[in-house]
Amino acid sequence: MNVTIPQEFDVRNPLLAGISQGANVTRHTDNTTTVEWNKTSTFNVRFYDPGREEILWFFLQFMGILVLVLVVIPYVLSMKRSE
């Protein structure tokens, strides 16, 4: 079995995409992707568009800033006070 995913979608980011085991992913020069399974009767594939990837990176950056503000900075300030 094989599935051809159009060029506006992607399956490379494991945080957003899901592909069942045994899949062979091939990226073509026209930016389409072919996912192929050998000797399987069922398969699972989850793909995403570029907007979802941008939202993921925004969320990860936001969480990094929160960790910095809520954990790292108070720790550094408490170390300076104890000196």
SVG drawing of the C-alpha trace seen along z (x, -y; Angstrom):
<svg xmlns="http://www.w3.org/2000/svg" viewBox="-6 -39 34 48">
<polyline fill="none" stroke="black" stroke-width="0.4" points="0.0,0.0 1.1,-3.5 -0.2,-7.0 0.9,-10.1 0.6,-13.3 0.3,-16.6 3.1,-19.2 1.3,-21.5 1.3,-18.8 4.1,-17.1 4.9,-14.1 8.5,-14.7 7.8,-16.2 7.1,-13.4 5.4,-15.7 2.7,-16.5 2.6,-13.5 1.9,-9.9 2.8,-7.0 2.3,-3.4 5.3,-1.2 7.0,0.3 6.5,-2.8 9.0,-3.9 8.8,-7.7 10.0,-9.2 10.2,-12.9 10.1,-13.8 11.6,-16.8 8.1,-18.3 7.7,-18.4 5.1,-15.6 5.7,-12.7 5.0,-9.0 4.5,-6.8 4.7,-3.1 4.0,0.0 5.0,3.5 3.1,6.6 0.5,4.9 -3.3,5.0 -3.9,1.7 -2.0,-1.5 -2.2,-4.8 -0.9,-8.1 -1.4,-11.6 -0.1,-14.7 -0.1,-18.4 0.1,-21.7 2.7,-24.5 0.3,-26.5 0.3,-23.7 4.1,-23.6 4.2,-27.3 1.7,-27.0 3.8,-24.2 7.0,-26.3 5.2,-29.3 3.9,-27.2 7.3,-25.7 8.9,-29.2 6.2,-30.5 6.7,-27.6 10.5,-28.2 9.9,-31.8 7.6,-30.8 10.2,-28.4 12.8,-31.1 10.6,-33.6 9.0,-31.3 11.9,-29.0 15.4,-30.2 15.2,-33.9 13.7,-33.4 16.4,-30.7 19.2,-33.1 17.8,-35.9 17.5,-33.7 21.1,-32.6 22.3,-36.2 20.3,-37.0 21.8,-34.2 25.4,-35.4"/>
</svg>
